[in-house]
């Protein structure tokens, strides 16, 4: 049997792969001996050898080829496609691709003729994340309020593995018979508190209010956030500000920002308002200051908290 699992949603793609491996029914004692994983570069001859090998003391063999199709083109792709009809029935071949396989790829075309199992795992867009969170929570046996799902989407974004981790943590906290609420998310998900504080800090920086910005900074330090982690969050926010400021200056709509930067609508609206508080030159200067502060900490020239306090003073003086 041939399986092609492709797309950027690695969480559910890997779950599908695990289900296929389990369904193959290999004996636990012999599973390692009858499973081979191929990584690029893989020549057609390597794939043929792996798939044509007779199972060891069993009836089935599994070959998992990771990102082979996206890296195999031209004659090599045609050679792999030509081999597939001759593959032994004892072999289960799974292509796991982190990118979408083009519709005209020779292997995909041949696999369709052979009635292979082909599944595409696309990553949800920003506006689709709350629905994905709701469906994921239901699959795990729980329920979540729409506002709570939106809050998770706003603050964690499209990192599906992290979202899944937080959903499972919330289900353990609430119990599967209770609906996850906004209050539960605010209590249990640290990224929500940190993201909100970063937004407030950048608001204060944009308003050139060093005292308020410093208060927000020390809220993060007081709850145990590492200085380098705070730098990372601030740097990410200013990267977004630079991108959004450019799009504002190009008269791009908010919908274009949401689509091109894969932002949740709430985040896009918030960042757009913040970007208007800075000129492009000020944003470039801010990013340079962030880089200099980061290096000062890593080189031991400044303590983390001292560097952050200095950075806030510099940013509110732009």
C-alpha positions as YAML, in Angstrom:
chain: A
units: angstrom
residues:
- id: 1
  name: UNK
  ca: [0.00, 0.00, 0.00]
- id: 2
  name: UNK
  ca: [1.20, 3.51, -0.84]
- id: 3
  name: UNK
  ca: [0.45, 6.57, 1.29]
- id: 4
  name: UNK
  ca: [1.30, 10.18, 0.50]
- id: 5
  name: UNK
  ca: [0.88, 12.56, 3.45]
- id: 6
  name: UNK
  ca: [1.81, 16.12, 2.54]
- id: 7
  name: UNK
  ca: [1.40, 19.66, 3.82]
- id: 8
  name: UNK
  ca: [2.68, 22.09, 6.44]
- id: 9
  name: UNK
  ca: [0.41, 20.84, 9.26]
- id: 10
  name: UNK
  ca: [3.04, 18.54, 10.76]
- id: 11
  name: UNK
  ca: [1.02, 17.84, 13.92]
- id: 12
  name: UNK
  ca: [-1.85, 16.07, 12.17]
- id: 13
  name: UNK
  ca: [0.35, 14.70, 9.39]
- id: 14
  name: UNK
  ca: [2.50, 12.89, 11.96]
- id: 15
  name: UNK
  ca: [-0.61, 11.63, 13.74]
- id: 16
  name: UNK
  ca: [-1.85, 10.17, 10.44]
- id: 17
  name: UNK
  ca: [1.54, 8.54, 9.87]
- id: 18
  name: UNK
  ca: [1.47, 6.98, 13.35]
- id: 19
  name: UNK
  ca: [-2.04, 5.63, 12.68]
- id: 20
  name: UNK
  ca: [-0.90, 4.01, 9.43]
- id: 21
  name: UNK
  ca: [2.07, 2.39, 11.17]
- id: 22
  name: UNK
  ca: [-0.18, 1.07, 13.93]
- id: 23
  name: UNK
  ca: [-2.72, -0.27, 11.42]
- id: 24
  name: UNK
  ca: [0.04, -2.19, 9.62]
- id: 25
  name: UNK
  ca: [0.01, -4.55, 12.57]
- id: 26
  name: UNK
  ca: [3.73, -5.23, 12.85]
- id: 27
  name: UNK
  ca: [4.78, -7.35, 15.79]
- id: 28
  name: UNK
  ca: [6.26, -5.05, 18.49]
- id: 29
  name: UNK
  ca: [9.27, -7.34, 18.74]
- id: 30
  name: UNK
  ca: [10.00, -7.05, 15.02]
- id: 31
  name: UNK
  ca: [8.78, -3.53, 14.27]
- id: 32
  name: UNK
  ca: [12.23, -1.94, 14.34]
- id: 33
  name: UNK
  ca: [13.68, -4.65, 12.12]
- id: 34
  name: UNK
  ca: [10.88, -4.27, 9.56]
- id: 35
  name: UNK
  ca: [10.73, -0.47, 9.50]
- id: 36
  name: UNK
  ca: [13.12, 1.68, 7.46]
- id: 37
  name: UNK
  ca: [13.16, 5.48, 7.39]
- id: 38
  name: UNK
  ca: [14.68, 7.24, 4.38]
- id: 39
  name: UNK
  ca: [15.89, 10.85, 4.46]
- id: 40
  name: UNK
  ca: [17.04, 12.95, 1.53]
- id: 41
  name: UNK
  ca: [19.05, 12.57, -0.54]
- id: 42
  name: UNK
  ca: [17.48, 9.29, -1.71]
- id: 43
  name: UNK
  ca: [18.27, 7.78, -5.10]
- id: 44
  name: UNK
  ca: [15.55, 5.73, -6.85]
- id: 45
  name: UNK
  ca: [17.72, 2.64, -6.36]
- id: 46
  name: UNK
  ca: [17.76, 3.23, -2.58]
- id: 47
  name: UNK
  ca: [13.97, 3.41, -2.49]
- id: 48
  name: UNK
  ca: [13.63, 0.26, -4.61]
- id: 49
  name: UNK
  ca: [16.03, -1.65, -2.35]
- id: 50
  name: UNK
  ca: [14.19, -0.54, 0.81]
- id: 51
  name: UNK
  ca: [10.75, -1.43, -0.56]
- id: 52
  name: UNK
  ca: [11.78, -4.71, -2.20]
- id: 53
  name: UNK
  ca: [13.46, -6.13, 0.90]
- id: 54
  name: UNK
  ca: [11.65, -9.21, 2.22]
- id: 55
  name: UNK
  ca: [10.14, -8.78, 5.73]
- id: 56
  name: UNK
  ca: [12.23, -10.33, 8.49]
- id: 57
  name: UNK
  ca: [10.34, -13.14, 10.23]
- id: 58
  name: UNK
  ca: [7.02, -11.48, 9.43]
- id: 59
  name: UNK
  ca: [4.47, -10.64, 6.76]
- id: 60
  name: UNK
  ca: [4.84, -6.88, 6.49]
- id: 61
  name: UNK
  ca: [7.44, -4.17, 6.09]
- id: 62
  name: UNK
  ca: [7.14, -0.37, 6.42]
- id: 63
  name: UNK
  ca: [9.22, 2.19, 4.54]
- id: 64
  name: UNK
  ca: [8.86, 5.86, 5.53]
- id: 65
  name: UNK
  ca: [10.34, 8.35, 3.05]
- id: 66
  name: UNK
  ca: [10.61, 11.84, 4.55]
- id: 67
  name: UNK
  ca: [10.58, 14.87, 2.21]
- id: 68
  name: UNK
  ca: [11.80, 12.69, -0.64]
- id: 69
  name: UNK
  ca: [9.22, 13.82, -3.20]
- id: 70
  name: UNK
  ca: [9.85, 17.54, -2.69]
- id: 71
  name: UNK
  ca: [13.56, 16.93, -3.29]
- id: 72
  name: UNK
  ca: [13.21, 14.52, -6.21]
- id: 73
  name: UNK
  ca: [12.52, 15.85, -9.69]
- id: 74
  name: UNK
  ca: [13.10, 15.08, -13.34]
- id: 75
  name: UNK
  ca: [14.17, 11.58, -14.31]
- id: 76
  name: UNK
  ca: [14.66, 10.46, -10.71]
- id: 77
  name: UNK
  ca: [11.00, 11.25, -9.93]
- id: 78
  name: UNK
  ca: [9.91, 9.36, -13.06]
- id: 79
  name: UNK
  ca: [12.04, 6.36, -12.04]
- id: 80
  name: UNK
  ca: [10.37, 6.21, -8.61]
- id: 81
  name: UNK
  ca: [6.93, 6.52, -10.20]
- id: 82
  name: UNK
  ca: [7.74, 3.71, -12.64]
- id: 83
  name: UNK
  ca: [8.72, 1.40, -9.77]
- id: 84
  name: UNK
  ca: [5.54, 1.83, -7.70]
- id: 85
  name: UNK
  ca: [3.36, -0.70, -9.63]
- id: 86
  name: UNK
  ca: [6.01, -3.38, -8.99]
- id: 87
  name: UNK
  ca: [6.35, -2.76, -5.27]
- id: 88
  name: UNK
  ca: [5.75, -5.94, -3.20]
- id: 89
  name: UNK
  ca: [2.35, -6.21, -1.52]
- id: 90
  name: UNK
  ca: [4.14, -6.90, 1.77]
- id: 91
  name: UNK
  ca: [5.53, -3.32, 1.84]
- id: 92
  name: UNK
  ca: [3.70, -0.26, 3.13]
- id: 93
  name: UNK
  ca: [5.37, 2.82, 1.64]
- id: 94
  name: UNK
  ca: [4.65, 6.16, 3.32]
- id: 95
  name: UNK
  ca: [5.80, 9.44, 1.79]
- id: 96
  name: UNK
  ca: [5.69, 12.14, 4.50]
- id: 97
  name: UNK
  ca: [6.22, 15.60, 2.97]
- id: 98
  name: UNK
  ca: [6.42, 18.86, 4.93]
- id: 99
  name: UNK
  ca: [5.40, 20.79, 1.81]
- id: 100
  name: UNK
  ca: [2.52, 20.28, -0.59]
- id: 101
  name: UNK
  ca: [3.40, 17.90, -3.43]
- id: 102
  name: UNK
  ca: [2.65, 19.54, -6.82]
- id: 103
  name: UNK
  ca: [-0.35, 18.00, -8.60]
- id: 104
  name: UNK
  ca: [1.78, 17.15, -11.65]
- id: 105
  name: UNK
  ca: [4.54, 15.40, -9.71]
- id: 106
  name: UNK
  ca: [5.10, 12.00, -11.46]
- id: 107
  name: UNK
  ca: [4.91, 10.04, -8.21]
- id: 108
  name: UNK
  ca: [1.63, 11.71, -7.16]
- id: 109
  name: UNK
  ca: [0.15, 11.08, -10.61]
- id: 110
  name: UNK
  ca: [1.15, 7.42, -10.51]
- id: 111
  name: UNK
  ca: [-0.04, 7.02, -6.92]
- id: 112
  name: UNK
  ca: [-3.52, 8.23, -7.89]
- id: 113
  name: UNK
  ca: [-3.68, 5.57, -10.64]
- id: 114
  name: UNK
  ca: [-2.76, 2.95, -8.03]
- id: 115
  name: UNK
  ca: [-5.52, 4.20, -5.69]
- id: 116
  name: UNK
  ca: [-3.02, 5.23, -3.04]
- id: 117
  name: UNK
  ca: [-4.07, 6.91, 0.18]
- id: 118
  name: UNK
  ca: [-3.30, 10.60, -0.46]
- id: 119
  name: UNK
  ca: [-3.95, 13.14, 2.29]
- id: 120
  name: UNK
  ca: [-3.12, 16.84, 2.33]
- id: 121
  name: UNK
  ca: [-2.57, 18.49, 5.71]
- id: 122
  name: UNK
  ca: [-2.75, 22.24, 5.21]
- id: 123
  name: UNK
  ca: [-1.99, 24.60, 8.08]
- id: 124
  name: UNK
  ca: [-5.08, 26.64, 9.01]
- id: 125
  name: UNK
  ca: [-5.00, 30.35, 8.20]
- id: 126
  name: UNK
  ca: [-5.17, 32.87, 11.03]
- id: 127
  name: UNK
  ca: [-8.91, 33.42, 10.75]
- id: 128
  name: UNK
  ca: [-9.48, 29.64, 10.74]
- id: 129
  name: UNK
  ca: [-7.52, 28.98, 13.94]
- id: 130
  name: UNK
  ca: [-10.42, 29.38, 16.44]
- id: 131
  name: UNK
  ca: [-12.43, 26.77, 14.51]
- id: 132
  name: UNK
  ca: [-9.37, 24.47, 14.40]
- id: 133
  name: UNK
  ca: [-8.93, 24.89, 18.18]
- id: 134
  name: UNK
  ca: [-12.59, 24.06, 18.75]
- id: 135
  name: UNK
  ca: [-12.39, 20.94, 16.56]
- id: 136
  name: UNK
  ca: [-9.14, 19.85, 18.19]
- id: 137
  name: UNK
  ca: [-10.63, 20.27, 21.66]
- id: 138
  name: UNK
  ca: [-13.66, 18.18, 20.67]
- id: 139
  name: UNK
  ca: [-11.40, 15.48, 19.23]
- id: 140
  name: UNK
  ca: [-9.59, 15.32, 22.57]
- id: 141
  name: UNK
  ca: [-12.91, 14.89, 24.35]
- id: 142
  name: UNK
  ca: [-13.53, 18.42, 25.62]
- id: 143
  name: UNK
  ca: [-15.34, 21.67, 24.89]
- id: 144
  name: UNK
  ca: [-14.14, 25.28, 24.64]
- id: 145
  name: UNK
  ca: [-15.97, 28.60, 24.52]
- id: 146
  name: UNK
  ca: [-15.63, 30.52, 21.21]
- id: 147
  name: UNK
  ca: [-14.07, 33.51, 23.03]
- id: 148
  name: UNK
  ca: [-11.55, 31.22, 24.74]
- id: 149
  name: UNK
  ca: [-10.62, 29.65, 21.40]
- id: 150
  name: UNK
  ca: [-10.15, 33.12, 19.89]
- id: 151
  name: UNK
  ca: [-7.94, 34.16, 22.82]
- id: 152
  name: UNK
  ca: [-5.69, 31.15, 22.30]
- id: 153
  name: UNK
  ca: [-5.51, 31.86, 18.56]
- id: 154
  name: UNK
  ca: [-4.68, 35.53, 19.11]
- id: 155
  name: UNK
  ca: [-1.83, 34.92, 21.49]
- id: 156
  name: UNK
  ca: [-0.25, 31.67, 20.29]
- id: 157
  name: UNK
  ca: [-0.88, 31.97, 16.55]
- id: 158
  name: UNK
  ca: [-0.34, 29.14, 14.08]
- id: 159
  name: UNK
  ca: [2.03, 26.98, 16.13]
- id: 160
  name: UNK
  ca: [-0.25, 23.92, 16.09]
- id: 161
  name: UNK
  ca: [1.94, 21.77, 18.33]
- id: 162
  name: UNK
  ca: [2.00, 24.48, 20.98]
- id: 163
  name: UNK
  ca: [-1.77, 24.99, 20.64]
- id: 164
  name: UNK
  ca: [-2.33, 21.25, 21.05]
- id: 165
  name: UNK
  ca: [-0.08, 21.21, 24.11]
- id: 166
  name: UNK
  ca: [-2.01, 24.08, 25.71]
- id: 167
  name: UNK
  ca: [-5.40, 22.52, 24.88]
- id: 168
  name: UNK
  ca: [-4.34, 19.27, 26.56]
- id: 169
  name: UNK
  ca: [-3.09, 21.19, 29.59]
- id: 170
  name: UNK
  ca: [-6.40, 23.08, 29.81]
- id: 171
  name: UNK
  ca: [-8.37, 19.82, 29.59]
- id: 172
  name: UNK
  ca: [-6.36, 18.39, 32.48]
- id: 173
  name: UNK
  ca: [-6.97, 21.57, 34.47]
- id: 174
  name: UNK
  ca: [-10.71, 21.83, 33.74]
- id: 175
  name: UNK
  ca: [-11.65, 18.20, 33.33]
- id: 176
  name: UNK
  ca: [-13.29, 16.90, 30.17]
- id: 177
  name: UNK
  ca: [-16.80, 17.48, 31.51]
- id: 178
  name: UNK
  ca: [-16.28, 21.25, 31.86]
- id: 179
  name: UNK
  ca: [-16.16, 23.80, 29.06]
- id: 180
  name: UNK
  ca: [-12.86, 25.71, 28.81]
- id: 181
  name: UNK
  ca: [-13.51, 29.41, 29.43]
- id: 182
  name: UNK
  ca: [-11.62, 32.66, 28.88]
- id: 183
  name: UNK
  ca: [-10.77, 32.72, 32.59]
- id: 184
  name: UNK
  ca: [-9.26, 29.23, 32.34]
- id: 185
  name: UNK
  ca: [-7.06, 30.31, 29.41]
- id: 186
  name: UNK
  ca: [-5.93, 33.45, 31.23]
- id: 187
  name: UNK
  ca: [-4.96, 31.42, 34.29]
- id: 188
  name: UNK
  ca: [-3.29, 28.45, 32.61]
- id: 189
  name: UNK
  ca: [-1.65, 29.74, 29.42]
- id: 190
  name: UNK
  ca: [1.47, 31.84, 30.13]
- id: 191
  name: UNK
  ca: [1.72, 33.07, 26.53]
- id: 192
  name: UNK
  ca: [-1.57, 34.93, 26.95]
- id: 193
  name: UNK
  ca: [-0.37, 36.97, 29.91]
- id: 194
  name: UNK
  ca: [3.04, 37.60, 28.33]
- id: 195
  name: UNK
  ca: [1.61, 38.57, 24.94]
- id: 196
  name: UNK
  ca: [-0.84, 41.03, 26.52]
- id: 197
  name: UNK
  ca: [1.92, 42.60, 28.60]
- id: 198
  name: UNK
  ca: [4.16, 42.94, 25.53]
- id: 199
  name: UNK
  ca: [1.34, 44.65, 23.63]
- id: 200
  name: UNK
  ca: [0.83, 47.05, 26.54]
- id: 201
  name: UNK
  ca: [4.57, 47.68, 26.83]
- id: 202
  name: UNK
  ca: [4.87, 48.53, 23.13]
- id: 203
  name: UNK
  ca: [1.81, 50.80, 23.45]
- id: 204
  name: UNK
  ca: [3.58, 52.67, 26.24]
- id: 205
  name: UNK
  ca: [6.78, 52.87, 24.19]
- id: 206
  name: UNK
  ca: [4.81, 54.29, 21.26]
- id: 207
  name: UNK
  ca: [3.26, 56.87, 23.57]
- id: 208
  name: UNK
  ca: [6.80, 57.70, 24.82]
- id: 209
  name: UNK
  ca: [5.84, 56.80, 28.38]
- id: 210
  name: UNK
  ca: [8.95, 55.20, 29.96]
- id: 211
  name: UNK
  ca: [7.42, 54.77, 33.42]
- id: 212
  name: UNK
  ca: [4.45, 52.71, 32.20]
- id: 213
  name: UNK
  ca: [6.65, 50.71, 29.81]
- id: 214
  name: UNK
  ca: [9.03, 49.89, 32.69]
- id: 215
  name: UNK
  ca: [6.11, 48.76, 34.87]
- id: 216
  name: UNK
  ca: [5.02, 46.29, 32.16]
- id: 217
  name: UNK
  ca: [8.61, 45.10, 31.72]
- id: 218
  name: UNK
  ca: [9.00, 44.32, 35.41]
- id: 219
  name: UNK
  ca: [5.67, 42.51, 35.47]
- id: 220
  name: UNK
  ca: [7.24, 40.00, 33.09]
- id: 221
  name: UNK
  ca: [10.47, 39.80, 35.09]
- id: 222
  name: UNK
  ca: [8.55, 39.34, 38.34]
- id: 223
  name: UNK
  ca: [6.71, 36.27, 37.03]
- id: 224
  name: UNK
  ca: [10.00, 34.66, 36.01]
- id: 225
  name: UNK
  ca: [10.30, 35.47, 32.30]
- id: 226
  name: UNK
  ca: [13.97, 35.23, 31.24]
- id: 227
  name: UNK
  ca: [15.44, 38.52, 29.93]
- id: 228
  name: UNK
  ca: [16.44, 36.89, 26.63]
- id: 229
  name: UNK
  ca: [12.90, 35.55, 26.27]
- id: 230
  name: UNK
  ca: [11.54, 39.07, 26.78]
- id: 231
  name: UNK
  ca: [13.97, 40.37, 24.15]
- id: 232
  name: UNK
  ca: [12.64, 37.74, 21.78]
- id: 233
  name: UNK
  ca: [9.04, 38.81, 22.35]
- id: 234
  name: UNK
  ca: [9.86, 42.51, 21.93]
- id: 235
  name: UNK
  ca: [11.92, 41.79, 18.79]
- id: 236
  name: UNK
  ca: [9.04, 39.78, 17.29]
- id: 237
  name: UNK
  ca: [6.67, 42.68, 17.98]
- id: 238
  name: UNK
  ca: [8.97, 45.20, 16.33]
- id: 239
  name: UNK
  ca: [9.46, 42.92, 13.31]
- id: 240
  name: UNK
  ca: [5.68, 42.95, 12.90]
- id: 241
  name: UNK
  ca: [5.62, 46.73, 13.35]
- id: 242
  name: UNK
  ca: [8.21, 47.17, 10.58]
- id: 243
  name: UNK
  ca: [6.24, 44.93, 8.21]
- id: 244
  name: UNK
  ca: [2.89, 46.52, 9.03]
- id: 245
  name: UNK
  ca: [4.29, 50.07, 8.83]
- id: 246
  name: UNK
  ca: [5.58, 49.33, 5.33]
- id: 247
  name: UNK
  ca: [2.19, 47.95, 4.31]
- id: 248
  name: UNK
  ca: [0.42, 51.00, 5.78]
- id: 249
  name: UNK
  ca: [2.71, 53.28, 3.77]
- id: 250
  name: UNK
  ca: [1.88, 51.22, 0.66]
- id: 251
  name: UNK
  ca: [-1.86, 51.74, 1.35]
- id: 252
  name: UNK
  ca: [-2.43, 48.03, 1.88]
- id: 253
  name: UNK
  ca: [-5.70, 47.05, 3.52]
- id: 254
  name: UNK
  ca: [-6.01, 45.31, 6.86]
- id: 255
  name: UNK
  ca: [-7.28, 42.21, 5.06]
- id: 256
  name: UNK
  ca: [-4.06, 42.12, 3.01]
- id: 257
  name: UNK
  ca: [-2.03, 42.34, 6.23]
- id: 258
  name: UNK
  ca: [-4.00, 39.47, 7.76]
- id: 259
  name: UNK
  ca: [-3.44, 37.30, 4.68]
- id: 260
  name: UNK
  ca: [0.21, 38.10, 3.91]
- id: 261
  name: UNK
  ca: [1.47, 38.11, 7.51]
- id: 262
  name: UNK
  ca: [-0.88, 35.32, 8.67]
- id: 263
  name: UNK
  ca: [-2.17, 37.41, 11.57]
- id: 264
  name: UNK
  ca: [-5.32, 37.03, 13.59]
- id: 265
  name: UNK
  ca: [-7.67, 39.99, 12.81]
- id: 266
  name: UNK
  ca: [-7.44, 41.24, 16.41]
- id: 267
  name: UNK
  ca: [-3.63, 41.21, 16.31]
- id: 268
  name: UNK
  ca: [-3.56, 42.91, 12.89]
- id: 269
  name: UNK
  ca: [-5.77, 45.72, 14.14]
- id: 270
  name: UNK
  ca: [-3.69, 46.16, 17.29]
- id: 271
  name: UNK
  ca: [-0.32, 46.15, 15.49]
- id: 272
  name: UNK
  ca: [-1.58, 48.53, 12.80]
- id: 273
  name: UNK
  ca: [-2.47, 51.08, 15.48]
- id: 274
  name: UNK
  ca: [0.93, 50.69, 17.13]
- id: 275
  name: UNK
  ca: [2.82, 51.00, 13.83]
- id: 276
  name: UNK
  ca: [1.33, 54.45, 13.24]
- id: 277
  name: UNK
  ca: [3.10, 55.67, 16.40]
- id: 278
  name: UNK
  ca: [6.51, 55.21, 14.76]
- id: 279
  name: UNK
  ca: [8.15, 56.46, 11.58]
- id: 280
  name: UNK
  ca: [9.99, 53.89, 9.42]
- id: 281
  name: UNK
  ca: [13.33, 55.38, 10.53]
- id: 282
  name: UNK
  ca: [12.36, 55.08, 14.19]
- id: 283
  name: UNK
  ca: [11.43, 51.43, 13.71]
- id: 284
  name: UNK
  ca: [14.75, 50.68, 12.03]
- id: 285
  name: UNK
  ca: [16.57, 52.40, 14.90]
- id: 286
  name: UNK
  ca: [14.50, 50.42, 17.41]
- id: 287
  name: UNK
  ca: [15.46, 47.15, 15.77]
- id: 288
  name: UNK
  ca: [19.14, 48.12, 15.82]
- id: 289
  name: UNK
  ca: [18.88, 48.94, 19.54]
- id: 290
  name: UNK
  ca: [17.28, 45.56, 20.18]
- id: 291
  name: UNK
  ca: [20.13, 43.80, 18.39]
- id: 292
  name: UNK
  ca: [22.76, 45.76, 20.31]
- id: 293
  name: UNK
  ca: [21.10, 45.02, 23.66]
- id: 294
  name: UNK
  ca: [20.80, 41.33, 22.85]
- id: 295
  name: UNK
  ca: [24.51, 41.15, 22.02]
- id: 296
  name: UNK
  ca: [25.43, 43.06, 25.18]
- id: 297
  name: UNK
  ca: [23.69, 40.44, 27.32]
- id: 298
  name: UNK
  ca: [25.12, 37.45, 25.43]
- id: 299
  name: UNK
  ca: [28.65, 38.90, 25.64]
- id: 300
  name: UNK
  ca: [28.29, 39.54, 29.37]
- id: 301
  name: UNK
  ca: [28.66, 43.30, 28.98]
- id: 302
  name: UNK
  ca: [25.34, 43.99, 30.75]
- id: 303
  name: UNK
  ca: [23.06, 42.08, 33.09]
- id: 304
  name: UNK
  ca: [19.78, 41.12, 31.48]
- id: 305
  name: UNK
  ca: [17.52, 43.35, 33.59]
- id: 306
  name: UNK
  ca: [19.88, 46.31, 33.25]
- id: 307
  name: UNK
  ca: [19.98, 45.93, 29.47]
- id: 308
  name: UNK
  ca: [16.18, 45.79, 29.31]
- id: 309
  name: UNK
  ca: [15.77, 48.89, 31.48]
- id: 310
  name: UNK
  ca: [18.28, 50.74, 29.28]
- id: 311
  name: UNK
  ca: [16.48, 49.54, 26.15]
- id: 312
  name: UNK
  ca: [13.11, 50.85, 27.38]
- id: 313
  name: UNK
  ca: [14.70, 54.25, 28.06]
- id: 314
  name: UNK
  ca: [16.22, 54.31, 24.57]
- id: 315
  name: UNK
  ca: [13.04, 53.21, 22.80]
- id: 316
  name: UNK
  ca: [10.83, 55.77, 24.56]
- id: 317
  name: UNK
  ca: [13.30, 58.49, 23.52]
- id: 318
  name: UNK
  ca: [13.01, 57.83, 19.78]
...
